[in-house]
Amino acid sequence: MQIEINNETKTITENFSAQQVFELLQIHNTNGYALAVNNSVIPKSKWTETILKENDKVLVIQATQGG
């Protein structure tokens, strides 16, 4: 099944969780990251139980510091 992560189409398996997006992107330390599915922010505590569906649009954002 296909989803979109940061405007890039990816193929995933059934029962793919939001947490697994980070594994797919090879992000091992998720501190400072936020994740939204279809424009709804998903709390980090819900990443493992949030199952993605066909054509979901996922946005992964990393917080940065500026000055």
N, CA, C and O atoms as CSV, one atom per row, in Angstrom:
chain,resi,resn,atom,element,x,y,z
A,1,MET,N,N,0.846,-1.174,0.000
A,1,MET,CA,C,0.000,0.000,0.000
A,1,MET,C,C,0.885,1.228,0.000
A,1,MET,O,O,2.035,1.173,0.435
A,2,GLN,N,N,0.353,2.328,-0.484
A,2,GLN,CA,C,1.148,3.536,-0.651
A,2,GLN,C,C,0.685,4.648,0.287
A,2,GLN,O,O,-0.507,4.863,0.508
A,3,ILE,N,N,1.692,5.346,0.831
A,3,ILE,CA,C,1.444,6.543,1.628
A,3,ILE,C,C,2.407,7.614,1.128
A,3,ILE,O,O,3.298,7.344,0.323
A,4,GLU,N,N,2.213,8.809,1.611
A,4,GLU,CA,C,3.105,9.909,1.264
A,4,GLU,C,C,3.774,10.402,2.539
A,4,GLU,O,O,3.097,10.748,3.508
A,5,ILE,N,N,5.110,10.434,2.537
A,5,ILE,CA,C,5.861,10.948,3.680
A,5,ILE,C,C,6.646,12.158,3.198
A,5,ILE,O,O,7.513,12.041,2.332
A,6,ASN,N,N,6.340,13.314,3.760
A,6,ASN,CA,C,6.988,14.567,3.364
A,6,ASN,C,C,7.003,14.729,1.846
A,6,ASN,O,O,8.036,15.032,1.250
A,7,ASN,N,N,5.841,14.522,1.237
A,7,ASN,CA,C,5.626,14.693,-0.209
A,7,ASN,C,C,6.352,13.668,-1.075
A,7,ASN,O,O,6.528,13.888,-2.273
A,8,GLU,N,N,6.774,12.553,-0.484
A,8,GLU,CA,C,7.433,11.490,-1.239
A,8,GLU,C,C,6.634,10.193,-1.056
A,8,GLU,O,O,6.355,9.784,0.070
A,9,THR,N,N,6.273,9.561,-2.160
A,9,THR,CA,C,5.488,8.327,-2.103
A,9,THR,C,C,6.349,7.176,-1.612
A,9,THR,O,O,7.462,6.965,-2.095
A,10,LYS,N,N,5.817,6.427,-0.639
A,10,LYS,CA,C,6.493,5.253,-0.083
A,10,LYS,C,C,5.521,4.083,-0.084
A,10,LYS,O,O,4.313,4.269,0.057
A,11,THR,N,N,6.049,2.888,-0.242
A,11,THR,CA,C,5.251,1.676,-0.163
A,11,THR,C,C,5.479,1.043,1.200
A,11,THR,O,O,6.615,0.835,1.626
A,12,ILE,N,N,4.371,0.739,1.878
A,12,ILE,CA,C,4.449,0.124,3.208
A,12,ILE,C,C,3.581,-1.130,3.238
A,12,ILE,O,O,2.810,-1.395,2.316
A,13,THR,N,N,3.725,-1.893,4.315
A,13,THR,CA,C,2.927,-3.100,4.508
A,13,THR,C,C,1.674,-2.775,5.314
A,13,THR,O,O,1.549,-1.681,5.864
A,14,GLU,N,N,0.760,-3.718,5.379
A,14,GLU,CA,C,-0.436,-3.572,6.223
A,14,GLU,C,C,0.011,-3.460,7.684
A,14,GLU,O,O,1.085,-3.941,8.046
A,15,ASN,N,N,-0.801,-2.835,8.509
A,15,ASN,CA,C,-0.539,-2.675,9.942
A,15,ASN,C,C,0.765,-1.942,10.222
A,15,ASN,O,O,1.457,-2.249,11.193
A,16,PHE,N,N,1.097,-0.986,9.382
A,16,PHE,CA,C,2.313,-0.181,9.522
A,16,PHE,C,C,1.990,0.973,10.463
A,16,PHE,O,O,1.067,1.748,10.211
A,17,SER,N,N,2.749,1.084,11.541
A,17,SER,CA,C,2.454,2.117,12.537
A,17,SER,C,C,3.197,3.414,12.227
A,17,SER,O,O,4.169,3.430,11.472
A,18,ALA,N,N,2.722,4.484,12.821
A,18,ALA,CA,C,3.386,5.773,12.677
A,18,ALA,C,C,4.822,5.687,13.200
A,18,ALA,O,O,5.714,6.323,12.639
A,19,GLN,N,N,5.058,4.922,14.248
A,19,GLN,CA,C,6.415,4.737,14.790
A,19,GLN,C,C,7.346,4.151,13.735
A,19,GLN,O,O,8.518,4.520,13.670
A,20,GLN,N,N,6.838,3.248,12.915
A,20,GLN,CA,C,7.655,2.597,11.899
A,20,GLN,C,C,8.093,3.553,10.794
A,20,GLN,O,O,9.029,3.250,10.054
A,21,VAL,N,N,7.438,4.694,10.673
A,21,VAL,CA,C,7.865,5.705,9.702
A,21,VAL,C,C,9.306,6.112,9.993
A,21,VAL,O,O,10.102,6.295,9.072
A,22,PHE,N,N,9.638,6.251,11.271
A,22,PHE,CA,C,10.996,6.655,11.645
A,22,PHE,C,C,12.010,5.573,11.282
A,22,PHE,O,O,13.124,5.885,10.861
A,23,GLU,N,N,11.631,4.305,11.443
A,23,GLU,CA,C,12.506,3.208,11.028
A,23,GLU,C,C,12.706,3.253,9.514
A,23,GLU,O,O,13.824,3.084,9.027
A,24,LEU,N,N,11.627,3.480,8.774
A,24,LEU,CA,C,11.695,3.561,7.320
A,24,LEU,C,C,12.634,4.691,6.878
A,24,LEU,O,O,13.375,4.551,5.904
A,25,LEU,N,N,12.592,5.799,7.599
A,25,LEU,CA,C,13.439,6.947,7.285
A,25,LEU,C,C,14.825,6.850,7.920
A,25,LEU,O,O,15.644,7.757,7.774
A,26,GLN,N,N,15.079,5.764,8.614
A,26,GLN,CA,C,16.351,5.514,9.299
A,26,GLN,C,C,16.680,6.605,10.318
A,26,GLN,O,O,17.818,7.062,10.424
A,27,ILE,N,N,15.644,7.008,11.067
A,27,ILE,CA,C,15.803,7.961,12.168
A,27,ILE,C,C,15.736,7.141,13.450
A,27,ILE,O,O,14.691,6.585,13.789
A,28,HIS,N,N,16.862,7.072,14.161
A,28,HIS,CA,C,16.932,6.203,15.338
A,28,HIS,C,C,16.637,6.949,16.639
A,28,HIS,O,O,16.161,6.344,17.600
A,29,ASN,N,N,16.907,8.220,16.680
A,29,ASN,CA,C,16.622,9.024,17.868
A,29,ASN,C,C,15.502,9.997,17.515
A,29,ASN,O,O,15.716,10.950,16.766
A,30,THR,N,N,14.316,9.758,18.053
A,30,THR,CA,C,13.153,10.566,17.679
A,30,THR,C,C,12.949,11.789,18.575
A,30,THR,O,O,11.948,12.493,18.448
A,31,ASN,N,N,13.889,12.039,19.472
A,31,ASN,CA,C,13.781,13.248,20.296
A,31,ASN,C,C,13.804,14.477,19.395
A,31,ASN,O,O,14.651,14.585,18.508
A,32,GLY,N,N,12.887,15.391,19.618
A,32,GLY,CA,C,12.835,16.608,18.830
A,32,GLY,C,C,12.053,16.480,17.525
A,32,GLY,O,O,12.054,17.394,16.700
A,33,TYR,N,N,11.389,15.345,17.346
A,33,TYR,CA,C,10.592,15.138,16.125
A,33,TYR,C,C,9.105,15.206,16.437
A,33,TYR,O,O,8.663,14.849,17.529
A,34,ALA,N,N,8.355,15.667,15.464
A,34,ALA,CA,C,6.893,15.654,15.529
A,34,ALA,C,C,6.388,14.932,14.289
A,34,ALA,O,O,7.059,14.898,13.258
A,35,LEU,N,N,5.199,14.355,14.402
A,35,LEU,CA,C,4.627,13.599,13.304
A,35,LEU,C,C,3.147,13.941,13.176
A,35,LEU,O,O,2.416,13.973,14.166
A,36,ALA,N,N,2.722,14.196,11.948
A,36,ALA,CA,C,1.309,14.462,11.675
A,36,ALA,C,C,0.836,13.518,10.581
A,36,ALA,O,O,1.574,13.224,9.640
A,37,VAL,N,N,-0.390,13.049,10.709
A,37,VAL,CA,C,-1.012,12.201,9.693
A,37,VAL,C,C,-2.266,12.928,9.219
A,37,VAL,O,O,-3.157,13.235,10.011
A,38,ASN,N,N,-2.320,13.194,7.931
A,38,ASN,CA,C,-3.452,13.907,7.340
A,38,ASN,C,C,-3.762,15.201,8.095
A,38,ASN,O,O,-4.913,15.486,8.424
A,39,ASN,N,N,-2.713,15.969,8.357
A,39,ASN,CA,C,-2.791,17.282,9.009
A,39,ASN,C,C,-3.197,17.243,10.473
A,39,ASN,O,O,-3.549,18.280,11.036
A,40,SER,N,N,-3.156,16.069,11.107
A,40,SER,CA,C,-3.440,15.960,12.540
A,40,SER,C,C,-2.178,15.483,13.255
A,40,SER,O,O,-1.642,14.417,12.953
A,41,VAL,N,N,-1.714,16.290,14.204
A,41,VAL,CA,C,-0.526,15.916,14.961
A,41,VAL,C,C,-0.842,14.696,15.827
A,41,VAL,O,O,-1.872,14.641,16.498
A,42,ILE,N,N,0.064,13.724,15.796
A,42,ILE,CA,C,-0.084,12.509,16.592
A,42,ILE,C,C,0.875,12.608,17.775
A,42,ILE,O,O,2.083,12.734,17.571
A,43,PRO,N,N,0.366,12.553,19.009
A,43,PRO,CA,C,1.263,12.597,20.167
A,43,PRO,C,C,2.225,11.404,20.146
A,43,PRO,O,O,1.854,10.304,19.736
A,44,LYS,N,N,3.441,11.631,20.583
A,44,LYS,CA,C,4.457,10.579,20.579
A,44,LYS,C,C,3.962,9.323,21.297
A,44,LYS,O,O,4.313,8.210,20.905
A,45,SER,N,N,3.163,9.488,22.326
A,45,SER,CA,C,2.646,8.345,23.084
A,45,SER,C,C,1.689,7.472,22.262
A,45,SER,O,O,1.385,6.347,22.657
A,46,LYS,N,N,1.217,7.987,21.124
A,46,LYS,CA,C,0.267,7.256,20.267
A,46,LYS,C,C,0.906,6.727,18.982
A,46,LYS,O,O,0.221,6.094,18.178
A,47,TRP,N,N,2.193,6.969,18.771
A,47,TRP,CA,C,2.835,6.567,17.522
A,47,TRP,C,C,2.736,5.072,17.261
A,47,TRP,O,O,2.467,4.665,16.130
A,48,THR,N,N,2.946,4.242,18.282
A,48,THR,CA,C,2.944,2.792,18.047
A,48,THR,C,C,1.542,2.258,17.768
A,48,THR,O,O,1.397,1.255,17.069
A,49,GLU,N,N,0.518,2.903,18.297
A,49,GLU,CA,C,-0.848,2.404,18.096
A,49,GLU,C,C,-1.566,3.058,16.915
A,49,GLU,O,O,-2.671,2.646,16.563
A,50,THR,N,N,-0.957,4.064,16.305
A,50,THR,CA,C,-1.554,4.721,15.142
A,50,THR,C,C,-1.158,3.944,13.889
A,50,THR,O,O,0.005,3.955,13.484
A,51,ILE,N,N,-2.126,3.276,13.282
A,51,ILE,CA,C,-1.886,2.463,12.087
A,51,ILE,C,C,-2.223,3.281,10.846
A,51,ILE,O,O,-3.303,3.863,10.743
A,52,LEU,N,N,-1.292,3.313,9.918
A,52,LEU,CA,C,-1.474,4.098,8.701
A,52,LEU,C,C,-2.334,3.357,7.690
A,52,LEU,O,O,-2.357,2.126,7.648
A,53,LYS,N,N,-3.034,4.130,6.882
A,53,LYS,CA,C,-3.935,3.583,5.860
A,53,LYS,C,C,-3.473,4.027,4.480
A,53,LYS,O,O,-2.685,4.962,4.341
A,54,GLU,N,N,-3.976,3.344,3.471
A,54,GLU,CA,C,-3.681,3.678,2.073
A,54,GLU,C,C,-3.901,5.170,1.823
A,54,GLU,O,O,-4.918,5.733,2.228
A,55,ASN,N,N,-2.952,5.792,1.163
A,55,ASN,CA,C,-2.995,7.203,0.760
A,55,ASN,C,C,-2.892,8.206,1.905
A,55,ASN,O,O,-3.133,9.395,1.694
A,56,ASP,N,N,-2.540,7.757,3.116
A,56,ASP,CA,C,-2.320,8.718,4.196
A,56,ASP,C,C,-1.169,9.638,3.831
A,56,ASP,O,O,-0.226,9.242,3.146
A,57,LYS,N,N,-1.265,10.871,4.302
A,57,LYS,CA,C,-0.193,11.846,4.105
A,57,LYS,C,C,0.455,12.097,5.464
A,57,LYS,O,O,-0.182,12.577,6.402
A,58,VAL,N,N,1.736,11.757,5.539
A,58,VAL,CA,C,2.487,11.860,6.788
A,58,VAL,C,C,3.502,12.990,6.659
A,58,VAL,O,O,4.188,13.119,5.645
A,59,LEU,N,N,3.580,13.793,7.693
A,59,LEU,CA,C,4.558,14.866,7.745
A,59,LEU,C,C,5.436,14.643,8.971
A,59,LEU,O,O,4.940,14.562,10.095
A,60,VAL,N,N,6.737,14.546,8.747
A,60,VAL,CA,C,7.705,14.380,9.827
A,60,VAL,C,C,8.502,15.672,9.901
A,60,VAL,O,O,9.078,16.120,8.910
A,61,ILE,N,N,8.528,16.270,11.099
A,61,ILE,CA,C,9.197,17.549,11.292
A,61,ILE,C,C,10.211,17.411,12.411
A,61,ILE,O,O,9.931,16.821,13.454
A,62,GLN,N,N,11.405,17.969,12.179
A,62,GLN,CA,C,12.416,17.994,13.215
A,62,GLN,C,C,12.546,19.417,13.734
A,62,GLN,O,O,12.697,20.360,12.957
A,63,ALA,N,N,12.485,19.564,15.049
A,63,ALA,CA,C,12.632,20.878,15.648
A,63,ALA,C,C,14.090,21.332,15.503
A,63,ALA,O,O,15.022,20.536,15.620
A,64,THR,N,N,14.255,22.612,15.249
A,64,THR,CA,C,15.599,23.188,15.150
A,64,THR,C,C,15.679,24.424,16.030
A,64,THR,O,O,14.667,25.044,16.358
A,65,GLN,N,N,16.901,24.767,16.402
A,65,GLN,CA,C,17.111,25.970,17.180
A,65,GLN,C,C,17.599,27.080,16.266
A,65,GLN,O,O,18.343,26.839,15.315
A,66,GLY,N,N,17.179,28.272,16.561
A,66,GLY,CA,C,17.625,29.416,15.777
A,66,GLY,C,C,17.972,30.569,16.689
A,66,GLY,O,O,17.735,30.514,17.896
A,67,GLY,N,N,18.517,31.580,16.129
A,67,GLY,CA,C,18.896,32.675,16.996
A,67,GLY,C,C,18.849,33.990,16.371
A,67,GLY,O,O,19.151,34.992,17.019
